[in-house]
Amino acid sequence: MYLSVEKKKEFFAKYGKDEHDTGSAEGQIALFTYRINHLTQHLKQNKKDVFTQRSLIRLVGKRRRLLDYLKEKDIERYRNIIKELGIRK
């Protein structure tokens, strides 16, 4: 599988408070971004994979909602995560 337990812990350790802080918005946004990039590469090779395309759209929506929440809650954390991950609206 492309996303192992160690890889997830690495994301949460880097972007969250620690590797066990799986609920932080920054950690989830980083994980969604990794998954979105992976699915995007998959769809470039498999253009007719409609199920994966639907999953990608749902993930982008989830990440967008988390980013909107973070923007309302704490604008500095929002700006930091956008800069670190290279996401822009």
Biopython code that builds the backbone (N, CA, C, O; Angstrom):
import numpy as np
from Bio.PDB.StructureBuilder import StructureBuilder

atoms = [
    (1, "MET", "N", (0.843, -1.184, 0.000)),
    (1, "MET", "CA", (0.000, 0.000, 0.000)),
    (1, "MET", "C", (0.884, 1.241, 0.000)),
    (1, "MET", "O", (1.976, 1.234, 0.568)),
    (2, "TYR", "N", (0.426, 2.266, -0.615)),
    (2, "TYR", "CA", (1.226, 3.473, -0.767)),
    (2, "TYR", "C", (1.327, 4.282, 0.514)),
    (2, "TYR", "O", (2.228, 5.110, 0.650)),
    (3, "LEU", "N", (0.415, 4.057, 1.461)),
    (3, "LEU", "CA", (0.391, 4.841, 2.690)),
    (3, "LEU", "C", (0.479, 3.890, 3.880)),
    (3, "LEU", "O", (-0.524, 3.307, 4.291)),
    (4, "SER", "N", (1.675, 3.738, 4.425)),
    (4, "SER", "CA", (1.877, 2.818, 5.533)),
    (4, "SER", "C", (1.647, 3.535, 6.865)),
    (4, "SER", "O", (1.498, 4.756, 6.912)),
    (5, "VAL", "N", (1.622, 2.760, 7.928)),
    (5, "VAL", "CA", (1.421, 3.308, 9.265)),
    (5, "VAL", "C", (2.569, 4.245, 9.631)),
    (5, "VAL", "O", (2.354, 5.286, 10.252)),
    (6, "GLU", "N", (3.786, 3.873, 9.244)),
    (6, "GLU", "CA", (4.947, 4.709, 9.538)),
    (6, "GLU", "C", (4.863, 6.058, 8.824)),
    (6, "GLU", "O", (5.226, 7.096, 9.378)),
    (7, "LYS", "N", (4.379, 6.017, 7.587)),
    (7, "LYS", "CA", (4.241, 7.252, 6.808)),
    (7, "LYS", "C", (3.219, 8.182, 7.456)),
    (7, "LYS", "O", (3.433, 9.392, 7.528)),
    (8, "LYS", "N", (2.101, 7.609, 7.930)),
    (8, "LYS", "CA", (1.086, 8.410, 8.612)),
    (8, "LYS", "C", (1.649, 9.034, 9.882)),
    (8, "LYS", "O", (1.419, 10.213, 10.153)),
    (9, "LYS", "N", (2.390, 8.241, 10.664)),
    (9, "LYS", "CA", (2.983, 8.761, 11.900)),
    (9, "LYS", "C", (3.961, 9.890, 11.593)),
    (9, "LYS", "O", (4.065, 10.857, 12.347)),
    (10, "GLU", "N", (4.670, 9.757, 10.484)),
    (10, "GLU", "CA", (5.608, 10.803, 10.068)),
    (10, "GLU", "C", (4.878, 12.112, 9.775)),
    (10, "GLU", "O", (5.333, 13.183, 10.177)),
    (11, "PHE", "N", (3.748, 12.025, 9.075)),
    (11, "PHE", "CA", (2.962, 13.229, 8.781)),
    (11, "PHE", "C", (2.461, 13.884, 10.063)),
    (11, "PHE", "O", (2.577, 15.098, 10.231)),
    (12, "PHE", "N", (1.905, 13.080, 10.965)),
    (12, "PHE", "CA", (1.345, 13.641, 12.188)),
    (12, "PHE", "C", (2.441, 14.162, 13.112)),
    (12, "PHE", "O", (2.220, 15.121, 13.852)),
    (13, "ALA", "N", (3.617, 13.544, 13.078)),
    (13, "ALA", "CA", (4.719, 14.053, 13.897)),
    (13, "ALA", "C", (5.237, 15.380, 13.341)),
    (13, "ALA", "O", (5.604, 16.274, 14.103)),
    (14, "LYS", "N", (5.265, 15.503, 12.024)),
    (14, "LYS", "CA", (5.800, 16.716, 11.404)),
    (14, "LYS", "C", (4.822, 17.884, 11.480)),
    (14, "LYS", "O", (5.219, 19.006, 11.793)),
    (15, "TYR", "N", (3.551, 17.628, 11.195)),
    (15, "TYR", "CA", (2.577, 18.714, 11.103)),
    (15, "TYR", "C", (1.689, 18.846, 12.334)),
    (15, "TYR", "O", (1.150, 19.925, 12.581)),
    (16, "GLY", "N", (1.522, 17.780, 13.113)),
    (16, "GLY", "CA", (0.727, 17.854, 14.335)),
    (16, "GLY", "C", (1.625, 18.131, 15.528)),
    (16, "GLY", "O", (2.781, 18.526, 15.376)),
    (17, "LYS", "N", (1.076, 17.919, 16.716)),
    (17, "LYS", "CA", (1.881, 18.128, 17.925)),
    (17, "LYS", "C", (2.847, 16.972, 18.147)),
    (17, "LYS", "O", (4.004, 17.191, 18.505)),
    (18, "ASP", "N", (2.380, 15.742, 17.938)),
    (18, "ASP", "CA", (3.229, 14.559, 17.989)),
    (18, "ASP", "C", (2.606, 13.487, 17.102)),
    (18, "ASP", "O", (1.582, 13.726, 16.462)),
    (19, "GLU", "N", (3.218, 12.310, 17.062)),
    (19, "GLU", "CA", (2.743, 11.280, 16.134)),
    (19, "GLU", "C", (1.398, 10.685, 16.545)),
    (19, "GLU", "O", (0.731, 10.046, 15.732)),
    (20, "HIS", "N", (0.996, 10.888, 17.796)),
    (20, "HIS", "CA", (-0.290, 10.368, 18.261)),
    (20, "HIS", "C", (-1.407, 11.388, 18.125)),
    (20, "HIS", "O", (-2.559, 11.076, 18.423)),
    (21, "ASP", "N", (-1.097, 12.593, 17.685)),
    (21, "ASP", "CA", (-2.079, 13.662, 17.535)),
    (21, "ASP", "C", (-2.698, 13.582, 16.143)),
    (21, "ASP", "O", (-2.405, 14.397, 15.268)),
    (22, "THR", "N", (-3.562, 12.580, 15.955)),
    (22, "THR", "CA", (-4.136, 12.350, 14.635)),
    (22, "THR", "C", (-5.333, 13.245, 14.350)),
    (22, "THR", "O", (-5.828, 13.260, 13.223)),
    (23, "GLY", "N", (-5.807, 13.986, 15.335)),
    (23, "GLY", "CA", (-6.984, 14.804, 15.147)),
    (23, "GLY", "C", (-6.695, 16.242, 14.776)),
    (23, "GLY", "O", (-7.620, 17.002, 14.489)),
    (24, "SER", "N", (-5.430, 16.630, 14.777)),
    (24, "SER", "CA", (-5.125, 18.028, 14.467)),
    (24, "SER", "C", (-5.442, 18.324, 13.008)),
    (24, "SER", "O", (-5.244, 17.486, 12.128)),
    (25, "ALA", "N", (-5.934, 19.523, 12.775)),
    (25, "ALA", "CA", (-6.321, 19.909, 11.416)),
    (25, "ALA", "C", (-5.109, 19.917, 10.489)),
    (25, "ALA", "O", (-5.209, 19.507, 9.332)),
    (26, "GLU", "N", (-3.965, 20.379, 10.990)),
    (26, "GLU", "CA", (-2.763, 20.436, 10.147)),
    (26, "GLU", "C", (-2.324, 19.045, 9.703)),
    (26, "GLU", "O", (-1.963, 18.846, 8.543)),
    (27, "GLY", "N", (-2.353, 18.084, 10.623)),
    (27, "GLY", "CA", (-1.961, 16.712, 10.279)),
    (27, "GLY", "C", (-2.894, 16.094, 9.261)),
    (27, "GLY", "O", (-2.449, 15.420, 8.332)),
    (28, "GLN", "N", (-4.190, 16.322, 9.432)),
    (28, "GLN", "CA", (-5.152, 15.775, 8.490)),
    (28, "GLN", "C", (-5.028, 16.430, 7.122)),
    (28, "GLN", "O", (-5.146, 15.758, 6.097)),
    (29, "ILE", "N", (-4.790, 17.730, 7.099)),
    (29, "ILE", "CA", (-4.618, 18.431, 5.828)),
    (29, "ILE", "C", (-3.386, 17.909, 5.092)),
    (29, "ILE", "O", (-3.418, 17.723, 3.875)),
    (30, "ALA", "N", (-2.302, 17.674, 5.832)),
    (30, "ALA", "CA", (-1.082, 17.135, 5.217)),
    (30, "ALA", "C", (-1.321, 15.738, 4.664)),
    (30, "ALA", "O", (-0.856, 15.409, 3.573)),
    (31, "LEU", "N", (-2.042, 14.922, 5.413)),
    (31, "LEU", "CA", (-2.344, 13.564, 4.956)),
    (31, "LEU", "C", (-3.240, 13.596, 3.715)),
    (31, "LEU", "O", (-3.005, 12.853, 2.761)),
    (32, "PHE", "N", (-4.255, 14.444, 3.725)),
    (32, "PHE", "CA", (-5.127, 14.572, 2.553)),
    (32, "PHE", "C", (-4.347, 15.060, 1.339)),
    (32, "PHE", "O", (-4.587, 14.599, 0.223)),
    (33, "THR", "N", (-3.423, 15.979, 1.546)),
    (33, "THR", "CA", (-2.624, 16.498, 0.436)),
    (33, "THR", "C", (-1.779, 15.393, -0.179)),
    (33, "THR", "O", (-1.678, 15.296, -1.402)),
    (34, "TYR", "N", (-1.173, 14.564, 0.655)),
    (34, "TYR", "CA", (-0.383, 13.440, 0.149)),
    (34, "TYR", "C", (-1.263, 12.490, -0.665)),
    (34, "TYR", "O", (-0.875, 12.051, -1.748)),
    (35, "ARG", "N", (-2.442, 12.178, -0.140)),
    (35, "ARG", "CA", (-3.351, 11.274, -0.835)),
    (35, "ARG", "C", (-3.859, 11.887, -2.139)),
    (35, "ARG", "O", (-3.999, 11.185, -3.141)),
    (36, "ILE", "N", (-4.133, 13.179, -2.132)),
    (36, "ILE", "CA", (-4.590, 13.866, -3.341)),
    (36, "ILE", "C", (-3.515, 13.819, -4.414)),
    (36, "ILE", "O", (-3.818, 13.566, -5.580)),
    (37, "ASN", "N", (-2.276, 14.058, -4.043)),
    (37, "ASN", "CA", (-1.179, 13.999, -5.010)),
    (37, "ASN", "C", (-1.019, 12.594, -5.583)),
    (37, "ASN", "O", (-0.766, 12.430, -6.776)),
    (38, "HIS", "N", (-1.167, 11.583, -4.727)),
    (38, "HIS", "CA", (-1.048, 10.195, -5.185)),
    (38, "HIS", "C", (-2.169, 9.852, -6.172)),
    (38, "HIS", "O", (-1.921, 9.259, -7.222)),
    (39, "LEU", "N", (-3.405, 10.232, -5.826)),
    (39, "LEU", "CA", (-4.528, 9.930, -6.715)),
    (39, "LEU", "C", (-4.437, 10.704, -8.023)),
    (39, "LEU", "O", (-4.852, 10.201, -9.067)),
    (40, "THR", "N", (-3.904, 11.911, -7.978)),
    (40, "THR", "CA", (-3.733, 12.700, -9.194)),
    (40, "THR", "C", (-2.771, 12.001, -10.149)),
    (40, "THR", "O", (-3.023, 11.936, -11.352)),
    (41, "GLN", "N", (-1.666, 11.479, -9.613)),
    (41, "GLN", "CA", (-0.713, 10.742, -10.445)),
    (41, "GLN", "C", (-1.363, 9.485, -11.029)),
    (41, "GLN", "O", (-1.134, 9.143, -12.189)),
    (42, "HIS", "N", (-2.172, 8.804, -10.219)),
    (42, "HIS", "CA", (-2.861, 7.609, -10.690)),
    (42, "HIS", "C", (-3.814, 7.939, -11.843)),
    (42, "HIS", "O", (-3.890, 7.204, -12.828)),
    (43, "LEU", "N", (-4.535, 9.048, -11.706)),
    (43, "LEU", "CA", (-5.503, 9.422, -12.744)),
    (43, "LEU", "C", (-4.835, 9.896, -14.033)),
    (43, "LEU", "O", (-5.435, 9.816, -15.105)),
    (44, "LYS", "N", (-3.616, 10.383, -13.940)),
    (44, "LYS", "CA", (-2.899, 10.757, -15.163)),
    (44, "LYS", "C", (-2.611, 9.534, -16.012)),
    (44, "LYS", "O", (-2.585, 9.612, -17.241)),
    (45, "GLN", "N", (-2.394, 8.395, -15.350)),
    (45, "GLN", "CA", (-2.114, 7.156, -16.082)),
    (45, "GLN", "C", (-3.391, 6.401, -16.447)),
    (45, "GLN", "O", (-3.442, 5.734, -17.481)),
    (46, "ASN", "N", (-4.418, 6.502, -15.608)),
    (46, "ASN", "CA", (-5.668, 5.766, -15.797)),
    (46, "ASN", "C", (-6.822, 6.749, -15.925)),
    (46, "ASN", "O", (-7.547, 6.995, -14.961)),
    (47, "LYS", "N", (-6.987, 7.292, -17.084)),
    (47, "LYS", "CA", (-7.946, 8.367, -17.300)),
    (47, "LYS", "C", (-9.401, 7.929, -17.152)),
    (47, "LYS", "O", (-10.259, 8.761, -16.860)),
    (48, "LYS", "N", (-9.694, 6.667, -17.343)),
    (48, "LYS", "CA", (-11.076, 6.197, -17.297)),
    (48, "LYS", "C", (-11.491, 5.638, -15.935)),
    (48, "LYS", "O", (-12.575, 5.067, -15.812)),
    (49, "ASP", "N", (-10.666, 5.788, -14.935)),
    (49, "ASP", "CA", (-10.969, 5.291, -13.593)),
    (49, "ASP", "C", (-11.880, 6.288, -12.879)),
    (49, "ASP", "O", (-11.414, 7.182, -12.173)),
    (50, "VAL", "N", (-13.179, 6.116, -13.078)),
    (50, "VAL", "CA", (-14.165, 7.061, -12.576)),
    (50, "VAL", "C", (-14.277, 6.989, -11.055)),
    (50, "VAL", "O", (-14.479, 8.016, -10.407)),
    (51, "PHE", "N", (-14.149, 5.800, -10.476)),
    (51, "PHE", "CA", (-14.257, 5.655, -9.025)),
    (51, "PHE", "C", (-13.149, 6.435, -8.311)),
    (51, "PHE", "O", (-13.400, 7.101, -7.306)),
    (52, "THR", "N", (-11.946, 6.349, -8.826)),
    (52, "THR", "CA", (-10.837, 7.096, -8.233)),
    (52, "THR", "C", (-11.036, 8.592, -8.416)),
    (52, "THR", "O", (-10.687, 9.379, -7.536)),
    (53, "GLN", "N", (-11.587, 8.982, -9.539)),
    (53, "GLN", "CA", (-11.859, 10.401, -9.784)),
    (53, "GLN", "C", (-12.863, 10.933, -8.768)),
    (53, "GLN", "O", (-12.707, 12.044, -8.260)),
    (54, "ARG", "N", (-13.878, 10.153, -8.475)),
    (54, "ARG", "CA", (-14.879, 10.544, -7.487)),
    (54, "ARG", "C", (-14.248, 10.643, -6.098)),
    (54, "ARG", "O", (-14.536, 11.573, -5.344)),
    (55, "SER", "N", (-13.393, 9.685, -5.768)),
    (55, "SER", "CA", (-12.703, 9.710, -4.473)),
    (55, "SER", "C", (-11.808, 10.932, -4.353)),
    (55, "SER", "O", (-11.727, 11.544, -3.288)),
    (56, "LEU", "N", (-11.142, 11.288, -5.433)),
    (56, "LEU", "CA", (-10.278, 12.461, -5.437)),
    (56, "LEU", "C", (-11.095, 13.733, -5.181)),
    (56, "LEU", "O", (-10.673, 14.597, -4.412)),
    (57, "ILE", "N", (-12.245, 13.846, -5.814)),
    (57, "ILE", "CA", (-13.097, 15.021, -5.631)),
    (57, "ILE", "C", (-13.570, 15.114, -4.182)),
    (57, "ILE", "O", (-13.623, 16.207, -3.617)),
    (58, "ARG", "N", (-13.913, 13.979, -3.579)),
    (58, "ARG", "CA", (-14.344, 13.973, -2.180)),
    (58, "ARG", "C", (-13.209, 14.389, -1.252)),
    (58, "ARG", "O", (-13.427, 15.137, -0.299)),
    (59, "LEU", "N", (-12.003, 13.909, -1.526)),
    (59, "LEU", "CA", (-10.847, 14.279, -0.698)),
    (59, "LEU", "C", (-10.541, 15.763, -0.790)),
    (59, "LEU", "O", (-10.228, 16.400, 0.215)),
    (60, "VAL", "N", (-10.629, 16.309, -1.983)),
    (60, "VAL", "CA", (-10.381, 17.738, -2.163)),
    (60, "VAL", "C", (-11.410, 18.543, -1.371)),
    (60, "VAL", "O", (-11.073, 19.566, -0.774)),
    (61, "GLY", "N", (-12.659, 18.089, -1.364)),
    (61, "GLY", "CA", (-13.698, 18.763, -0.601)),
    (61, "GLY", "C", (-13.455, 18.703, 0.899)),
    (61, "GLY", "O", (-13.658, 19.686, 1.612)),
    (62, "LYS", "N", (-13.019, 17.540, 1.372)),
    (62, "LYS", "CA", (-12.707, 17.402, 2.797)),
    (62, "LYS", "C", (-11.571, 18.331, 3.201)),
    (62, "LYS", "O", (-11.633, 19.000, 4.232)),
    (63, "ARG", "N", (-10.533, 18.360, 2.371)),
    (63, "ARG", "CA", (-9.393, 19.235, 2.670)),
    (63, "ARG", "C", (-9.814, 20.699, 2.644)),
    (63, "ARG", "O", (-9.374, 21.488, 3.481)),
    (64, "ARG", "N", (-10.662, 21.064, 1.690)),
    (64, "ARG", "CA", (-11.144, 22.442, 1.596)),
    (64, "ARG", "C", (-11.921, 22.845, 2.847)),
    (64, "ARG", "O", (-11.748, 23.949, 3.363)),
    (65, "ARG", "N", (-12.783, 21.940, 3.335)),
    (65, "ARG", "CA", (-13.552, 22.231, 4.552)),
    (65, "ARG", "C", (-12.634, 22.384, 5.760)),
    (65, "ARG", "O", (-12.843, 23.267, 6.591)),
    (66, "LEU", "N", (-11.630, 21.538, 5.859)),
    (66, "LEU", "CA", (-10.675, 21.662, 6.973)),
    (66, "LEU", "C", (-9.895, 22.966, 6.886)),
    (66, "LEU", "O", (-9.656, 23.621, 7.900)),
    (67, "LEU", "N", (-9.497, 23.341, 5.674)),
    (67, "LEU", "CA", (-8.781, 24.607, 5.503)),
    (67, "LEU", "C", (-9.669, 25.798, 5.854)),
    (67, "LEU", "O", (-9.204, 26.763, 6.461)),
    (68, "ASP", "N", (-10.934, 25.734, 5.477)),
    (68, "ASP", "CA", (-11.865, 26.814, 5.827)),
    (68, "ASP", "C", (-12.045, 26.910, 7.339)),
    (68, "ASP", "O", (-12.087, 28.007, 7.895)),
    (69, "TYR", "N", (-12.150, 25.763, 8.001)),
    (69, "TYR", "CA", (-12.272, 25.735, 9.458)),
    (69, "TYR", "C", (-11.049, 26.363, 10.106)),
    (69, "TYR", "O", (-11.167, 27.192, 11.008)),
    (70, "LEU", "N", (-9.871, 25.960, 9.637)),
    (70, "LEU", "CA", (-8.626, 26.464, 10.205)),
    (70, "LEU", "C", (-8.480, 27.965, 9.954)),
    (70, "LEU", "O", (-7.954, 28.691, 10.798)),
    (71, "LYS", "N", (-8.940, 28.421, 8.808)),
    (71, "LYS", "CA", (-8.871, 29.845, 8.481)),
    (71, "LYS", "C", (-9.731, 30.669, 9.440)),
    (71, "LYS", "O", (-9.328, 31.750, 9.870)),
    (72, "GLU", "N", (-10.910, 30.155, 9.771)),
    (72, "GLU", "CA", (-11.785, 30.857, 10.712)),
    (72, "GLU", "C", (-11.254, 30.786, 12.139)),
    (72, "GLU", "O", (-11.382, 31.745, 12.900)),
    (73, "LYS", "N", (-10.661, 29.653, 12.501)),
    (73, "LYS", "CA", (-10.225, 29.424, 13.877)),
    (73, "LYS", "C", (-8.930, 30.164, 14.199)),
    (73, "LYS", "O", (-8.843, 30.862, 15.209)),
    (74, "ASP", "N", (-7.921, 30.008, 13.333)),
    (74, "ASP", "CA", (-6.614, 30.611, 13.596)),
    (74, "ASP", "C", (-5.918, 30.874, 12.257)),
    (74, "ASP", "O", (-5.423, 29.947, 11.616)),
    (75, "ILE", "N", (-5.884, 32.123, 11.849)),
    (75, "ILE", "CA", (-5.368, 32.496, 10.526)),
    (75, "ILE", "C", (-3.876, 32.221, 10.392)),
    (75, "ILE", "O", (-3.404, 31.918, 9.297)),
    (76, "GLU", "N", (-3.130, 32.320, 11.481)),
    (76, "GLU", "CA", (-1.685, 32.067, 11.416)),
    (76, "GLU", "C", (-1.381, 30.602, 11.142)),
    (76, "GLU", "O", (-0.500, 30.293, 10.339)),
    (77, "ARG", "N", (-2.094, 29.700, 11.795)),
    (77, "ARG", "CA", (-1.913, 28.266, 11.536)),
    (77, "ARG", "C", (-2.288, 27.942, 10.097)),
    (77, "ARG", "O", (-1.641, 27.118, 9.451)),
    (78, "TYR", "N", (-3.332, 28.591, 9.601)),
    (78, "TYR", "CA", (-3.769, 28.406, 8.215)),
    (78, "TYR", "C", (-2.658, 28.834, 7.249)),
    (78, "TYR", "O", (-2.317, 28.102, 6.320)),
    (79, "ARG", "N", (-2.106, 30.010, 7.476)),
    (79, "ARG", "CA", (-1.050, 30.508, 6.592)),
    (79, "ARG", "C", (0.186, 29.622, 6.634)),
    (79, "ARG", "O", (0.818, 29.390, 5.604)),
    (80, "ASN", "N", (0.538, 29.121, 7.824)),
    (80, "ASN", "CA", (1.714, 28.259, 7.958)),
    (80, "ASN", "C", (1.534, 26.946, 7.199)),
    (80, "ASN", "O", (2.448, 26.500, 6.505)),
    (81, "ILE", "N", (0.371, 26.330, 7.328)),
    (81, "ILE", "CA", (0.166, 25.039, 6.660)),
    (81, "ILE", "C", (0.089, 25.214, 5.151)),
    (81, "ILE", "O", (0.547, 24.350, 4.404)),
    (82, "ILE", "N", (-0.483, 26.322, 4.695)),
    (82, "ILE", "CA", (-0.535, 26.599, 3.256)),
    (82, "ILE", "C", (0.880, 26.755, 2.704)),
    (82, "ILE", "O", (1.204, 26.234, 1.637)),
    (83, "LYS", "N", (1.709, 27.473, 3.441)),
    (83, "LYS", "CA", (3.079, 27.710, 2.994)),
    (83, "LYS", "C", (3.904, 26.425, 3.004)),
    (83, "LYS", "O", (4.646, 26.156, 2.059)),
    (84, "GLU", "N", (3.778, 25.627, 4.073)),
    (84, "GLU", "CA", (4.566, 24.392, 4.178)),
    (84, "GLU", "C", (4.212, 23.380, 3.110)),
    (84, "GLU", "O", (5.090, 22.724, 2.549)),
    (85, "LEU", "N", (2.910, 23.252, 2.826)),
    (85, "LEU", "CA", (2.477, 22.232, 1.866)),
    (85, "LEU", "C", (2.452, 22.729, 0.431)),
    (85, "LEU", "O", (2.333, 21.933, -0.501)),
    (86, "GLY", "N", (2.562, 24.029, 0.249)),
    (86, "GLY", "CA", (2.537, 24.567, -1.104)),
    (86, "GLY", "C", (1.149, 24.594, -1.712)),
    (86, "GLY", "O", (0.995, 24.517, -2.931)),
    (87, "ILE", "N", (0.126, 24.706, -0.850)),
    (87, "ILE", "CA", (-1.255, 24.776, -1.322)),
    (87, "ILE", "C", (-1.622, 26.236, -1.470)),
    (87, "ILE", "O", (-1.199, 27.067, -0.666)),
    (88, "ARG", "N", (-2.383, 26.551, -2.460)),
    (88, "ARG", "CA", (-2.907, 27.906, -2.556)),
    (88, "ARG", "C", (-4.317, 27.836, -3.074)),
    (88, "ARG", "O", (-4.670, 26.926, -3.824)),
    (89, "LYS", "N", (-5.114, 28.785, -2.681)),
    (89, "LYS", "CA", (-6.528, 28.792, -3.028)),
    (89, "LYS", "C", (-6.750, 29.341, -4.417)),
    (89, "LYS", "O", (-7.890, 29.420, -4.875)),
]
sb = StructureBuilder()
sb.init_structure("model")
sb.init_model(0)
sb.init_chain("A")
sb.init_seg("    ")
for serial, (resi, resn, name, xyz) in enumerate(atoms, 1):
    if name == "N":
        sb.init_residue(resn, " ", resi, " ")
    sb.init_atom(name, np.array(xyz, "f"), 0.0, 1.0, " ", f" {name:<3s}", serial, name[0])
structure = sb.get_structure()
